[in-house]
Amino acid sequence: MVKSWAVYSIIRIALFFGVFAILMVANTPFWLAAIIAAVFNLCFSYLFLRNRRDELVTDLQARRAAGVDAASDEAAEDSPVEEQR
């Protein structure tokens, strides 16, 4: 299953580059096209991607509640080094 953050990010990136490409084809200056695309992306995602954003928040809260321990992360990173010794 695709993670909720990946879907949300892909939609936002595709939307930005879609608007940016349309503005570039319309001979809008580069810097202005980037600003307009970013503002449009922000407004669109705020208004229409609420469900995706809520899924993302729920997923992040579940991961935090699962309690990924920093010590276990350090042990996982150090294990290949320890095996070589």
Backbone torsions as a table, in degrees:
resi	resn	phi	psi	omega
1	MET	NA	138.8	-179.1
2	VAL	-76.5	134.1	-179.5
3	LYS	-65.9	148.1	-177.5
4	SER	-64.5	-34.0	179.9
5	TRP	-68.4	-31.2	179.6
6	ALA	-69.8	-43.4	179.8
7	VAL	-63.9	-46.6	179.7
8	TYR	-60.3	-44.7	-179.3
9	SER	-66.4	-41.4	179.9
10	ILE	-64.5	-41.5	178.1
11	ILE	-62.2	-44.6	-178.7
12	ARG	-66.2	-41.6	-179.9
13	ILE	-66.7	-43.9	179.6
14	ALA	-63.2	-40.0	179.0
15	LEU	-64.4	-44.4	179.0
16	PHE	-59.6	-50.8	-176.6
17	PHE	-70.4	-28.4	175.5
18	GLY	-64.8	-49.2	178.8
19	VAL	-65.7	-41.2	179.3
20	PHE	-61.0	-43.0	179.8
21	ALA	-65.3	-41.7	178.3
22	ILE	-61.9	-42.8	179.4
23	LEU	-68.3	-34.5	178.2
24	MET	-69.5	-37.1	177.0
25	VAL	-65.5	-30.8	179.2
26	ALA	-82.4	12.3	177.6
27	ASN	61.4	37.3	173.0
28	THR	-82.1	139.9	177.3
29	PRO	-55.5	146.1	-174.7
30	PHE	-52.7	-50.7	-175.8
31	TRP	-65.4	-37.4	179.8
32	LEU	-71.4	-38.2	177.7
33	ALA	-63.4	-39.6	179.2
34	ALA	-65.7	-42.2	179.5
35	ILE	-66.7	-45.4	-179.9
36	ILE	-63.8	-42.5	179.5
37	ALA	-63.7	-39.8	179.4
38	ALA	-66.5	-43.7	179.7
39	VAL	-66.4	-43.1	177.6
40	PHE	-61.1	-43.2	179.5
41	ASN	-61.3	-43.8	179.0
42	LEU	-62.1	-48.3	-178.9
43	CYS	-65.3	-44.1	-179.2
44	PHE	-63.0	-45.8	-178.2
45	SER	-67.6	-34.5	178.1
46	TYR	-67.2	-40.0	-176.1
47	LEU	-82.7	-39.0	-168.6
48	PHE	-114.4	-10.5	-178.4
49	LEU	-109.5	29.8	-177.7
50	ARG	-62.5	-42.6	-179.1
51	ASN	-62.6	-43.0	177.9
52	ARG	-63.3	-41.3	-179.9
53	ARG	-65.7	-39.7	177.6
54	ASP	-65.1	-38.6	175.5
55	GLU	-62.2	-41.3	179.6
56	LEU	-62.6	-45.3	179.8
57	VAL	-63.8	-42.5	179.2
58	THR	-61.9	-42.1	178.6
59	ASP	-63.8	-43.1	179.4
60	LEU	-66.0	-38.5	177.7
61	GLN	-65.7	-38.8	179.0
62	ALA	-66.0	-39.4	178.6
63	ARG	-66.2	-39.1	179.0
64	ARG	-69.3	-38.4	179.5
65	ALA	-67.4	-28.2	178.5
66	ALA	-66.0	-21.2	173.2
67	GLY	72.7	59.2	174.2
68	VAL	-65.6	116.2	-174.2
69	ASP	-83.5	133.8	179.3
70	ALA	-64.2	-34.1	-179.6
71	ALA	-65.9	-38.8	178.6
72	SER	-68.3	-33.2	176.9
73	ASP	-66.2	-42.5	178.4
74	GLU	-64.6	-39.2	178.9
75	ALA	-64.8	-39.2	179.1
76	ALA	-66.3	-37.2	179.1
77	GLU	-71.9	-35.4	-176.2
78	ASP	-83.2	-17.8	-174.8
79	SER	-61.0	-40.8	177.2
80	PRO	-63.7	-34.0	179.8
81	VAL	-68.9	-42.9	-179.9
82	GLU	-66.6	-32.4	179.9
83	GLU	-69.3	-28.4	-178.8
84	GLN	-76.5	-22.2	-177.1
85	ARG	-77.7	NA	NA
